[in-house]
Amino acid sequence: MPNYLQYCSLWLLTVLLCTCVPRPDEGANVDRTQQRPNVLFIAVDDLRPELGVYGRGHIYSPHIDRLAARGMVFTNAYCNVPVCGASRASLMTGIRPTRDHFVNYSTRISEDAPGVATLHGHFRAAGYRTLGMGKVLHHASDREEDYSEPVWMPGIGDGAGRDYHSAAAIALVEEDNGGRGPAFERGVLGDSTYMDGKLANYAIAKLAEVSGTEEPFFMAVGFKKPHLPFNVPETYWARYDSTAIDLPPTYFRAEGTPAELFHNSGELRNYVGVPNDRILPEDYARTLIQGYYASVSYVDAQIGRLLRALEQTGEADRTIVVLWGDHGWNLGDHTMWCKHTVFNSSIRVPLIISAPGMAAGSTSAMVEFIDLFPTLAELAGLELPAQLDGQSLVPLLEDPDANWDDAVYTRWITGDNITTERYAYTEWRDSNGTTYARALFDHLTDSLETNNLAEQPEYADRVRELSERLMAETKRTAALK
């Protein structure tokens, strides 16, 4: 009898163990669902918020629009400095730019803010496998040690310079034009011949590699287009008819606007064959716009491939997807091209966040790039480093109508800008702190920013109020450093 009782006890214990304890091949799946969410962090160079989801349906971008349909669209998102290197460094550290750090395209976190936590480094320290590929920070080597493996950059294959593939363009590059040929190329080759296609291929392969493991991933993927030159396959150019493209309504320089807001589009003029005219000929301008549109559609297709691959891994439901453009871009606005100004066309940016458990929708709250670091940290349940100047956007992901600050802050060289729900105010100060130029635009009546109100007596109180707010934020930021 004792032997029988022992046998029954052993049998019951075995049943309980088999029922309650997962087999070794099931354990990873059980643990994986309880881990922190993955992050797919998609950067797009020079992307302005001129997409279907932003009410501008003339650019074909179905994949970004599809992501927007299942995420939160921030219709009033702003970069903190309108140039790639500084903007990305500020975003990836959550630190507001000043005159002394995060200034221009050549910015390095390792030089301007050594020792601070980076976004990818913070996730790695929390146990994430962190991967960087393409253009995330301006310099691939900048804080590369914060990734789990070296940053991967796409090669240019048989092309030359900046992804040219035609014999004529390559010949121009070989004439020593600083690695630049023409400002655009209507390619005859396929998507994967170009750098962003190669990047999508690599990112898709990496997704398959890191998915389903016990270690959550933070994958930063930086697409280069629609950055100049507009070299993409002819398929995307053919979607648009340059003769049907309208020039921007501000294809002129408004009187009374400070000269400090304008530049000579030097970045564009570095390319071969760009006319010397201060205001580009209209036919050439339309071709540039066509090339920009084609480049957006091309990178949209690569993003679509990446998002489909994420869905195929089975990780989509536990992955935060963020899509952002590093700054705005003038597409003939105010007769200018590229960025490098605090006109709204240079500082307003696309931002979409799709996070597990968060509702889809849109919010008009005023948000800025330094808010992304605390947002992702909170969504992943990580502690916030003390360096952060921004605030988490999680309350807006939970309720797009949540009470929120009504202002964002941007700067460029000697100009500091505050943009509120209604006004945009910029003042330029010399090294002694003396204001020598200023601009005030009322977006309610002048969304195109052509009527400077800063010197009109009836707006003196508004100028004083915004100037005081701007100075208070500048001092607050300086005190934190």
C-alpha positions as CSV (number, residue, x, y, z in Angstrom):
1,M,0.0,0.0,0.0
2,P,2.7,2.5,0.8
3,N,4.3,1.8,-2.6
4,Y,0.9,2.5,-4.2
5,L,0.6,5.8,-2.4
6,Q,4.1,6.8,-3.4
7,Y,3.3,5.9,-7.0
8,C,0.1,8.1,-7.0
9,S,2.0,11.0,-5.4
10,L,4.7,10.8,-8.0
11,W,2.1,10.6,-10.8
12,L,0.2,13.6,-9.5
13,L,3.4,15.6,-9.1
14,T,4.4,14.8,-12.7
15,V,1.0,15.9,-14.0
16,L,1.3,19.2,-12.1
17,L,4.8,19.9,-13.4
18,C,3.9,19.0,-17.0
19,T,0.8,21.2,-16.8
20,C,2.3,24.3,-15.1
21,V,5.8,24.4,-16.2
22,P,6.6,25.2,-19.9
23,R,8.8,22.9,-21.9
24,P,12.2,24.3,-22.7
25,D,11.2,25.1,-26.3
26,E,8.2,27.1,-25.0
27,G,9.9,29.0,-22.3
28,A,11.4,31.7,-24.6
29,N,7.9,32.5,-26.0
30,V,6.4,32.8,-22.6
31,D,9.1,35.0,-21.3
32,R,9.2,37.1,-24.5
33,T,5.6,38.3,-24.1
34,Q,6.4,39.6,-20.6
35,Q,9.4,41.6,-21.7
36,R,9.7,45.3,-22.5
37,P,8.6,46.4,-25.9
38,N,10.9,46.5,-28.9
39,V,11.6,49.8,-30.6
40,L,11.8,50.4,-34.3
41,F,13.2,53.9,-34.7
42,I,12.9,55.2,-38.3
43,A,14.7,58.4,-39.3
44,V,14.1,60.1,-42.7
45,D,16.5,62.8,-43.8
46,D,15.0,66.1,-45.0
47,L,11.4,64.9,-44.8
48,R,8.9,67.7,-44.4
49,P,5.3,67.1,-43.3
50,E,3.9,67.1,-46.8
51,L,2.2,63.7,-46.8
52,G,-1.3,62.5,-47.1
53,V,-1.7,62.1,-43.4
54,Y,-0.8,65.8,-43.0
55,G,-3.6,66.8,-45.4
56,R,-1.2,67.1,-48.4
57,G,-2.3,64.3,-50.7
58,H,-0.3,65.1,-53.8
59,I,2.8,63.0,-52.6
60,Y,2.3,59.3,-53.0
61,S,3.2,57.9,-49.6
62,P,0.8,55.0,-48.8
63,H,3.1,53.1,-46.4
64,I,3.8,56.1,-44.1
65,D,0.1,56.9,-44.3
66,R,-0.7,53.4,-43.2
67,L,1.6,53.6,-40.3
68,A,-0.1,56.9,-39.3
69,A,-3.5,55.2,-39.5
70,R,-2.5,52.9,-36.6
71,G,-0.4,55.4,-34.6
72,M,-0.5,58.9,-33.2
73,V,0.3,61.7,-35.6
74,F,1.8,64.8,-34.2
75,T,0.6,67.6,-36.4
76,N,2.6,70.3,-34.6
77,A,6.0,68.6,-34.0
78,Y,9.2,70.7,-34.2
79,C,12.9,70.1,-34.4
80,N,15.1,72.0,-32.0
81,V,17.6,73.1,-34.6
82,P,17.2,73.0,-38.4
83,V,20.3,71.1,-39.5
84,C,20.9,67.4,-39.5
85,G,23.9,66.9,-37.2
86,A,22.8,69.1,-34.4
87,S,19.1,68.1,-34.6
88,R,20.0,64.4,-34.4
89,A,22.4,64.9,-31.5
90,S,19.8,66.9,-29.6
91,L,17.1,64.3,-30.2
92,M,19.3,61.4,-29.3
93,T,20.3,63.0,-26.0
94,G,17.1,64.9,-25.1
95,I,19.2,68.0,-24.6
96,R,18.2,71.4,-26.0
97,P,20.7,73.1,-28.3
98,T,22.4,76.3,-27.2
99,R,25.0,78.6,-28.8
100,D,27.7,76.4,-27.3
101,H,26.6,72.9,-28.1
102,F,24.6,71.2,-30.9
103,V,25.2,74.0,-33.4
104,N,25.7,72.8,-36.9
105,Y,25.8,69.8,-39.2
106,S,29.2,68.5,-38.0
107,T,28.0,68.2,-34.4
108,R,29.2,65.2,-32.4
109,I,27.7,64.1,-29.1
110,S,31.1,62.8,-28.1
111,E,32.5,66.4,-28.4
112,D,29.6,68.6,-27.4
113,A,28.2,66.5,-24.6
114,P,30.7,63.8,-23.6
115,G,29.5,61.5,-20.9
116,V,25.8,62.0,-21.2
117,A,23.4,59.1,-21.9
118,T,22.4,58.6,-25.5
119,L,19.0,57.2,-26.4
120,H,20.4,54.0,-27.8
121,G,23.0,53.7,-25.0
122,H,20.2,54.1,-22.4
123,F,18.3,51.2,-23.9
124,R,21.4,49.1,-24.2
125,A,22.2,49.6,-20.5
126,A,18.7,48.4,-19.7
127,G,19.3,45.1,-21.5
128,Y,18.2,45.8,-25.0
129,R,20.1,44.7,-28.1
130,T,20.7,48.1,-29.8
131,L,21.3,48.3,-33.5
132,G,22.1,51.3,-35.7
133,M,22.1,51.3,-39.5
134,G,22.1,54.1,-42.1
135,K,22.1,57.8,-41.0
136,V,20.9,58.1,-37.5
137,L,23.5,60.4,-36.0
138,H,25.3,62.5,-38.6
139,H,28.6,60.7,-38.0
140,A,28.2,56.9,-37.8
141,S,31.2,56.7,-35.4
142,D,29.7,59.2,-32.9
143,R,28.8,57.2,-29.8
144,E,28.9,54.0,-31.8
145,E,30.0,52.2,-28.7
146,D,26.5,52.6,-27.4
147,Y,25.2,50.1,-29.9
148,S,25.5,46.4,-29.5
149,E,27.5,46.1,-32.7
150,P,29.1,48.6,-35.2
151,V,26.8,50.8,-37.2
152,W,26.1,49.4,-40.6
153,M,26.2,51.8,-43.6
154,P,25.1,50.9,-47.1
155,G,27.7,51.0,-49.8
156,I,27.2,52.6,-53.2
157,G,28.2,49.7,-55.3
158,D,29.1,50.7,-58.8
159,G,27.8,54.3,-58.2
160,A,30.0,57.2,-57.2
161,G,29.9,60.2,-54.9
162,R,26.3,60.5,-53.6
163,D,24.7,57.4,-55.2
164,Y,25.0,58.4,-58.8
165,H,24.7,55.6,-61.4
166,S,24.7,57.3,-64.8
167,A,28.0,57.6,-66.7
168,A,27.4,61.4,-67.2
169,A,26.9,62.1,-63.4
170,I,29.8,59.9,-62.4
171,A,32.1,61.7,-64.9
172,L,31.2,65.0,-63.2
173,V,32.0,63.6,-59.8
174,E,35.4,62.4,-61.1
175,E,36.1,66.0,-62.2
176,D,36.6,66.8,-58.5
177,N,33.4,68.6,-57.7
178,G,33.5,67.7,-54.0
179,G,31.8,64.4,-54.6
180,R,28.8,66.1,-56.1
181,G,27.3,65.8,-59.5
182,P,23.9,67.2,-60.6
183,A,21.1,67.8,-58.0
184,F,19.0,64.9,-59.4
185,E,19.2,61.8,-61.5
186,R,16.4,59.8,-63.0
187,G,17.6,56.3,-62.4
188,V,17.1,53.4,-64.7
189,L,18.1,50.8,-62.1
190,G,16.0,49.0,-59.4
191,D,15.3,50.1,-55.8
192,S,18.0,47.9,-54.3
193,T,20.7,49.5,-56.4
194,Y,20.4,52.7,-54.4
195,M,21.6,53.1,-50.8
196,D,18.2,53.2,-49.1
197,G,17.1,50.0,-50.9
198,K,20.3,48.3,-49.6
199,L,19.5,49.7,-46.2
200,A,16.0,48.3,-46.3
201,N,17.4,44.9,-47.3
202,Y,19.8,44.9,-44.4
203,A,17.2,46.1,-41.8
204,I,14.8,43.4,-43.0
205,A,17.5,40.7,-42.5
206,K,18.3,42.1,-39.1
207,L,14.7,42.0,-38.0
208,A,14.5,38.3,-38.8
209,E,17.7,37.8,-36.8
210,V,16.6,39.6,-33.6
211,S,12.9,38.7,-33.6
212,G,11.7,36.0,-31.2
213,T,14.7,36.1,-28.9
214,E,14.6,36.8,-25.2
215,E,16.4,40.1,-25.6
216,P,14.2,43.0,-26.8
217,F,15.7,45.2,-29.5
218,F,16.1,48.8,-30.2
219,M,16.7,49.2,-34.0
220,A,17.5,52.6,-35.4
221,V,17.2,52.8,-39.2
222,G,18.2,56.0,-40.9
223,F,17.0,56.5,-44.5
224,K,18.9,59.1,-46.6
225,K,16.3,60.2,-49.1
226,P,14.7,62.7,-49.8
227,H,18.1,64.3,-49.1
228,L,19.9,65.8,-52.1
229,P,20.7,64.7,-54.7
230,F,17.3,63.4,-55.8
231,N,18.7,60.1,-57.3
232,V,16.0,57.5,-57.4
233,P,14.5,55.1,-60.0
234,E,12.5,56.5,-62.9
235,T,9.5,54.6,-61.6
236,Y,9.1,57.2,-58.9
237,W,9.8,60.2,-61.1
238,A,7.1,59.0,-63.5
239,R,4.4,59.3,-60.8
240,Y,4.6,63.1,-61.1
241,D,4.3,65.5,-64.0
242,S,6.6,68.5,-63.4
243,T,4.4,70.7,-65.6
244,A,1.5,70.2,-63.3
245,I,3.4,71.0,-60.1
246,D,2.5,74.3,-58.5
247,L,5.3,76.5,-57.1
248,P,4.9,77.4,-53.4
249,P,2.7,80.5,-52.8
250,T,5.7,82.1,-51.2
251,Y,8.0,82.0,-54.2
252,F,9.0,85.5,-53.4
253,R,10.7,87.4,-50.5
254,A,8.3,89.4,-48.5
255,E,9.2,92.9,-47.6
256,G,9.7,93.7,-43.9
257,T,11.0,90.3,-43.1
258,P,14.5,90.3,-41.5
259,A,17.3,89.3,-43.7
260,E,18.5,86.9,-41.0
261,L,15.7,84.5,-42.0
262,F,17.0,84.1,-45.5
263,H,20.0,82.3,-47.1
264,N,21.2,81.6,-50.6
265,S,20.4,77.9,-50.6
266,G,24.1,77.1,-50.5
267,E,23.6,73.4,-49.9
268,L,21.7,73.1,-53.2
269,R,24.1,75.4,-55.1
270,N,27.0,73.0,-54.3
271,Y,25.6,70.7,-56.9
272,V,26.7,70.9,-60.6
273,G,24.4,72.7,-63.0
274,V,22.2,74.6,-60.5
275,P,21.4,78.0,-62.0
276,N,23.1,81.0,-60.4
277,D,19.9,83.0,-60.3
278,R,18.9,84.2,-56.8
279,I,15.4,82.9,-57.5
280,L,15.6,79.7,-59.5
281,P,13.9,79.6,-62.9
282,E,10.4,78.2,-62.5
283,D,11.0,75.2,-64.8
284,Y,14.1,74.2,-62.9
285,A,12.3,74.7,-59.6
286,R,9.5,72.4,-60.7
287,T,11.9,69.7,-61.7
288,L,13.5,69.9,-58.2
289,I,10.1,69.6,-56.6
290,Q,9.3,66.6,-58.8
291,G,12.6,65.0,-57.8
292,Y,11.8,65.7,-54.1
293,Y,8.4,64.1,-54.5
294,A,9.9,61.1,-56.3
295,S,12.4,60.7,-53.5
296,V,9.7,60.7,-50.8
297,S,7.8,58.1,-52.7
298,Y,10.9,56.0,-53.1
299,V,11.8,56.1,-49.4
300,D,8.1,55.4,-48.6
301,A,8.4,52.2,-50.5
302,Q,11.4,51.1,-48.6
303,I,9.7,51.9,-45.3
304,G,6.7,49.9,-46.5
305,R,9.0,46.9,-47.0
306,L,10.5,47.3,-43.5
307,L,7.1,47.5,-41.9
308,R,5.8,44.4,-43.7
309,A,8.9,42.5,-42.6
310,L,8.1,43.6,-39.0
311,E,4.6,42.2,-39.3
312,Q,5.9,39.0,-40.7
313,T,8.2,38.4,-37.7
314,G,5.2,38.4,-35.4
315,E,6.8,41.2,-33.3
316,A,4.6,44.1,-34.5
317,D,2.2,43.9,-31.6
318,R,5.0,44.4,-29.1
319,T,7.0,46.9,-31.0
320,I,7.0,50.7,-30.7
321,V,7.4,52.2,-34.1
322,V,8.6,55.9,-34.4
323,L,9.0,57.7,-37.7
324,W,10.5,61.1,-37.7
325,G,12.2,63.6,-40.1
326,D,15.2,65.3,-38.7
327,H,14.0,68.9,-39.7
328,G,11.8,70.6,-42.2
329,W,12.9,71.5,-45.7
330,N,12.3,74.5,-47.9
331,L,11.0,73.4,-51.3
332,G,11.1,76.9,-52.9
333,D,9.4,78.4,-49.8
334,H,10.4,82.0,-49.5
335,T,12.5,81.3,-52.7
336,M,14.8,79.1,-50.6
337,W,15.8,75.4,-50.7
338,C,17.0,73.1,-48.0
339,K,16.8,74.0,-44.2
340,H,19.0,76.4,-42.2
341,T,16.4,79.0,-41.1
342,V,13.6,79.2,-38.5
343,F,10.8,79.8,-40.9
344,N,8.1,77.3,-40.1
345,S,8.9,75.4,-43.3
346,S,12.3,74.5,-41.9
347,I,11.4,73.6,-38.3
348,R,8.1,71.8,-38.4
349,V,8.6,68.1,-38.9
350,P,6.7,64.8,-39.4
351,L,6.4,62.7,-36.3
352,I,4.4,59.4,-35.9
353,I,4.4,57.1,-32.9
354,S,2.7,53.7,-33.0
355,A,2.9,52.1,-29.6
356,P,1.3,48.9,-28.2
357,G,-1.8,49.6,-26.2
358,M,-2.1,53.2,-27.4
359,A,-5.0,54.4,-29.5
360,A,-4.5,55.7,-33.0
361,G,-5.3,59.3,-33.8
362,S,-3.8,62.7,-34.1
363,T,-2.9,65.6,-31.8
364,S,-2.2,69.2,-32.5
365,A,-0.3,69.7,-29.2
366,M,3.0,71.6,-29.6
367,V,5.8,69.0,-29.2
368,E,9.5,69.0,-29.9
369,F,12.2,66.4,-30.6
370,I,13.8,66.6,-27.1
371,D,10.5,65.0,-25.9
372,L,11.3,61.7,-27.7
373,F,13.9,60.4,-25.3
374,P,11.7,60.6,-22.2
375,T,8.7,59.3,-24.2
376,L,10.5,56.1,-25.3
377,A,12.0,55.6,-21.9
378,E,8.6,55.8,-20.2
379,L,7.0,53.5,-22.7
380,A,9.7,50.9,-22.1
381,G,9.6,51.3,-18.3
382,L,13.1,52.8,-18.1
383,E,14.3,55.4,-15.6
384,L,14.9,58.9,-17.0
385,P,18.4,60.3,-16.9
386,A,18.7,63.7,-15.3
387,Q,20.0,65.4,-18.4
388,L,16.6,65.5,-20.2
389,D,15.2,68.9,-21.2
390,G,12.0,67.6,-22.7
391,Q,8.9,65.9,-21.4
392,S,7.3,62.5,-22.1
393,L,4.6,62.5,-24.7
394,V,2.9,59.4,-23.2
395,P,0.0,61.6,-21.8
396,L,-0.7,62.6,-25.4
397,L,-0.5,59.0,-26.6
398,E,-3.2,58.2,-24.0
399,D,-5.3,61.3,-24.7
400,P,-4.5,63.5,-27.7
401,D,-6.5,66.3,-26.2
402,A,-4.6,66.3,-22.9
403,N,-3.6,69.6,-21.4
404,W,-0.2,70.6,-22.8
405,D,2.4,73.4,-23.0
406,D,1.5,75.7,-25.8
407,A,5.1,76.4,-27.0
408,V,8.2,74.8,-28.6
409,Y,11.7,76.3,-28.9
410,T,14.0,76.3,-31.8
411,R,17.3,78.1,-32.5
412,W,19.6,78.7,-35.5
413,I,23.0,80.4,-35.1
414,T,22.2,83.7,-33.3
415,G,18.4,83.4,-33.6
416,D,16.1,82.0,-30.9
417,N,12.5,81.1,-31.7
418,I,9.4,80.4,-29.7
419,T,6.4,79.0,-31.6
420,T,3.1,78.8,-29.9
421,E,-0.3,77.5,-30.9
422,R,-0.8,80.8,-32.7
423,Y,2.4,82.8,-32.9
424,A,6.0,82.4,-34.1
425,Y,8.5,84.8,-32.6
426,T,12.3,85.0,-33.3
427,E,14.9,87.4,-32.0
428,W,18.5,87.6,-33.0
429,R,21.0,88.7,-30.3
430,D,24.7,89.5,-30.5
431,S,27.3,88.1,-28.2
432,N,26.4,90.8,-25.6
433,G,22.8,89.7,-25.6
434,T,21.5,92.7,-27.5
435,T,18.7,92.1,-29.8
436,Y,19.4,93.4,-33.3
437,A,16.5,91.8,-35.3
438,R,13.2,90.2,-34.6
439,A,10.2,88.7,-36.4
440,L,6.6,87.9,-35.3
441,F,4.1,86.0,-37.4
442,D,0.5,85.3,-36.5
443,H,-0.2,81.8,-37.8
444,L,-4.0,82.3,-37.5
445,T,-4.0,85.0,-40.2
446,D,-0.6,84.4,-41.8
447,S,0.3,80.7,-41.9
448,L,2.8,81.3,-44.7
449,E,4.8,83.8,-42.6
450,T,4.9,86.8,-45.0
451,N,3.8,89.6,-42.7
452,N,6.2,90.5,-40.0
453,L,4.3,92.1,-37.1
454,A,7.3,92.6,-34.7
455,E,7.6,96.3,-35.2
456,Q,4.0,97.2,-35.3
457,P,3.0,99.2,-32.1
458,E,-0.2,97.2,-31.6
459,Y,1.8,94.0,-31.1
460,A,4.3,95.5,-28.6
461,D,2.8,93.6,-25.7
462,R,2.8,90.3,-27.6
463,V,6.4,90.8,-28.5
464,R,7.4,91.6,-25.0
465,E,5.5,88.5,-23.6
466,L,7.1,86.1,-26.1
467,S,10.5,87.6,-25.7
468,E,10.3,87.1,-21.9
469,R,9.2,83.5,-22.3
470,L,12.0,82.9,-24.8
471,M,14.6,84.4,-22.5
472,A,13.2,82.4,-19.5
473,E,13.6,79.1,-21.4
474,T,17.1,80.1,-22.5
475,K,18.1,80.8,-19.0
476,R,16.4,77.7,-17.6
477,T,18.2,75.5,-20.2
478,A,21.6,77.1,-19.4
479,A,21.1,76.6,-15.7
480,L,20.7,72.8,-16.3
481,K,24.0,72.5,-18.0
